[in-house]
């Protein structure tokens, strides 16, 4: 099992601050980079790093978002973003940490799929209060999906483009900057 070091903690803090800052920056609705960064962190550093980063950023965002407190959808947002980290870790294992031009297409498809899963989870959370008040589950959920269809489409398309265009160059830059995989192997704090 990999042990986290001070270097990991520093990078985690920087990435969490960057993601939170981007979340708070005015931008088109449902255009975000946290999904890619959580996926990328897992693909470059490790699954637990990306999972923790995604869940932590959404937890912070749930309290400081300009839209107000996330409320009931907060745990669903955290799980959805943690799943992006899980997917990044699994993708890393399947590619052996080596990414090429084919990875652009693969990550674009993964970005679309992860966004659909995230939107399905958070839309379910939006529908929960009505369902808890006695509304039928399926019609209520379908109504929420239909009312948010344009925002979901924007989210899926933007993340498809962001993953397809951003994953490989940013991953290669991070690997080059940090000297490749050996930087993240076990290291002693006393060296």
C-alpha positions as CSV (number, residue, x, y, z in Angstrom):
1,X,0.0,0.0,0.0
2,X,1.3,3.4,-0.9
3,X,2.0,5.9,1.9
4,X,1.2,9.5,1.5
5,X,4.0,12.0,2.0
6,X,4.3,15.7,2.7
7,X,4.7,16.1,-1.1
8,X,1.3,14.4,-1.6
9,X,-0.3,16.6,1.0
10,X,1.1,19.8,-0.5
11,X,-0.1,18.7,-4.0
12,X,-3.5,17.7,-2.6
13,X,-3.9,21.2,-1.0
14,X,-2.9,23.0,-4.2
15,X,-5.2,20.9,-6.4
16,X,-8.1,21.3,-3.9
17,X,-7.6,25.0,-3.7
18,X,-7.4,25.2,-7.5
19,X,-10.6,23.2,-8.0
20,X,-12.4,25.2,-5.4
21,X,-11.3,28.4,-7.0
22,X,-12.4,27.3,-10.4
23,X,-15.8,26.2,-8.9
24,X,-16.3,29.7,-7.5
25,X,-15.2,31.5,-10.6
26,X,-17.9,32.8,-12.9
27,X,-18.2,30.5,-15.9
28,X,-20.9,29.1,-18.1
29,X,-23.3,26.8,-16.2
30,X,-22.2,23.2,-15.9
31,X,-18.7,23.8,-17.4
32,X,-16.3,22.6,-14.8
33,X,-12.8,21.1,-14.5
34,X,-13.1,19.2,-11.1
35,X,-14.1,16.0,-12.8
36,X,-11.1,16.0,-15.0
37,X,-8.7,17.0,-12.2
38,X,-10.1,14.2,-9.9
39,X,-9.7,11.7,-12.8
40,X,-6.3,13.0,-13.7
41,X,-5.0,13.0,-10.1
42,X,-5.9,9.3,-9.8
43,X,-4.4,8.5,-13.2
44,X,-1.1,10.2,-12.4
45,X,-0.8,9.8,-8.6
46,X,-3.1,7.1,-7.5
47,X,-6.8,6.2,-6.9
48,X,-7.1,7.1,-3.3
49,X,-5.6,10.5,-4.0
50,X,-8.1,11.3,-6.8
51,X,-11.1,9.9,-4.9
52,X,-10.2,11.9,-1.8
53,X,-9.6,15.0,-3.9
54,X,-12.9,14.8,-5.7
55,X,-15.0,14.1,-2.6
56,X,-13.2,16.9,-0.6
57,X,-13.6,19.5,-3.3
58,X,-17.3,18.8,-3.6
59,X,-17.6,18.9,0.2
60,X,-16.0,22.3,0.4
61,X,-18.0,23.5,-2.7
62,X,-21.2,22.4,-0.9
63,X,-20.6,25.1,1.7
64,X,-19.0,27.9,-0.2
65,X,-20.8,27.8,-3.6
66,X,-22.4,31.0,-4.7
67,X,-25.6,29.0,-5.2
68,X,-25.7,28.4,-1.5
69,X,-25.5,25.4,0.7
70,X,-25.8,22.2,-1.3
71,X,-28.0,20.5,1.2
72,X,-29.4,17.0,0.3
73,X,-27.4,16.8,-2.9
74,X,-24.0,17.2,-1.2
75,X,-23.4,13.5,-0.5
76,X,-24.5,12.7,-4.0
77,X,-22.0,15.3,-5.4
78,X,-19.2,13.9,-3.3
79,X,-19.9,10.3,-4.4
80,X,-20.2,11.4,-8.1
81,X,-16.8,13.1,-8.0
82,X,-15.2,10.3,-6.0
83,X,-16.4,8.0,-8.8
84,X,-14.4,10.1,-11.2
85,X,-11.3,9.4,-9.1
86,X,-12.1,5.7,-9.0
87,X,-12.3,5.7,-12.8
88,X,-9.0,7.6,-13.1
89,X,-7.3,5.0,-11.0
90,X,-8.8,2.1,-13.0
91,X,-7.8,3.8,-16.2
92,X,-4.2,4.2,-14.9
93,X,-4.1,0.5,-14.2
94,X,-5.5,-0.4,-17.6
95,X,-3.0,1.8,-19.4
96,X,0.0,1.1,-17.1
97,X,0.4,4.8,-16.5
98,X,1.3,5.3,-20.2
99,X,-0.9,7.7,-22.2
100,X,-0.9,8.3,-26.0
101,X,-3.1,9.7,-28.7
102,X,-5.6,6.9,-28.3
103,X,-6.0,8.1,-24.7
104,X,-7.6,11.3,-26.0
105,X,-10.5,9.4,-27.4
106,X,-10.8,7.0,-24.5
107,X,-10.8,9.8,-21.9
108,X,-13.3,11.8,-23.9
109,X,-15.7,8.8,-23.8
110,X,-14.9,8.3,-20.1
111,X,-15.5,12.0,-19.4
112,X,-19.0,11.8,-21.1
113,X,-19.9,8.6,-19.1
114,X,-18.7,9.9,-15.8
115,X,-20.6,13.2,-16.3
116,X,-23.8,11.2,-17.1
117,X,-23.4,9.2,-13.9
118,X,-22.7,12.4,-11.9
119,X,-25.8,14.1,-13.4
120,X,-28.0,11.0,-12.8
121,X,-26.9,11.0,-9.1
122,X,-27.4,14.7,-8.5
123,X,-30.7,14.8,-10.4
124,X,-31.9,11.9,-8.2
125,X,-31.0,14.0,-5.1
126,X,-33.0,16.9,-6.5
127,X,-36.0,14.6,-6.9
128,X,-35.7,13.0,-3.4
129,X,-37.7,15.7,-1.5
130,X,-40.7,15.3,-3.8
131,X,-40.4,11.5,-3.6
132,X,-40.2,11.6,0.2
133,X,-43.4,13.7,0.2
134,X,-45.3,10.9,-1.5
135,X,-44.7,11.7,-5.2
136,X,-44.2,8.6,-7.4
137,X,-40.5,7.9,-7.9
138,X,-40.2,7.3,-11.6
139,X,-42.4,10.2,-12.8
140,X,-40.7,12.6,-10.4
141,X,-37.2,11.5,-11.4
142,X,-38.1,11.7,-15.1
143,X,-39.5,15.2,-14.6
144,X,-36.3,16.3,-12.9
145,X,-34.2,14.8,-15.7
146,X,-36.3,16.5,-18.4
147,X,-36.2,19.9,-16.6
148,X,-32.4,19.7,-16.3
149,X,-31.8,18.1,-19.8
150,X,-30.2,21.2,-21.3
151,X,-27.8,21.7,-18.3
152,X,-26.9,18.0,-18.4
153,X,-26.3,18.2,-22.2
154,X,-24.0,21.2,-21.6
155,X,-22.2,19.3,-18.8
156,X,-21.7,16.2,-20.9
157,X,-20.5,18.0,-24.0
158,X,-18.1,20.3,-22.2
159,X,-16.6,17.4,-20.1
160,X,-16.2,15.3,-23.3
161,X,-14.2,18.1,-24.9
162,X,-12.3,18.9,-21.7
163,X,-11.3,15.3,-21.1
164,X,-10.5,14.6,-24.8
165,X,-8.4,17.8,-25.2
166,X,-6.9,18.1,-21.7
167,X,-6.1,14.7,-20.2
168,X,-3.1,13.7,-22.3
169,X,-1.2,17.0,-22.4
170,X,-1.8,17.8,-18.7
171,X,-0.8,14.2,-17.7
172,X,2.4,14.4,-19.8
173,X,3.2,17.8,-18.3
174,X,2.7,16.5,-14.7
175,X,4.8,13.4,-15.4
176,X,7.6,15.5,-16.9
177,X,7.4,18.1,-14.1
178,X,7.5,15.5,-11.4
179,X,10.0,13.2,-13.0
180,X,7.6,10.5,-13.9
181,X,6.2,7.8,-11.7
182,X,9.3,7.4,-9.4
183,X,8.4,10.7,-7.6
184,X,5.2,9.1,-6.2
185,X,6.7,5.9,-5.0
186,X,7.3,5.3,-1.3
187,X,9.8,7.8,0.1
188,X,11.0,8.5,3.6
189,X,10.3,11.8,5.3
190,X,13.9,11.7,6.7
191,X,15.8,11.8,3.4
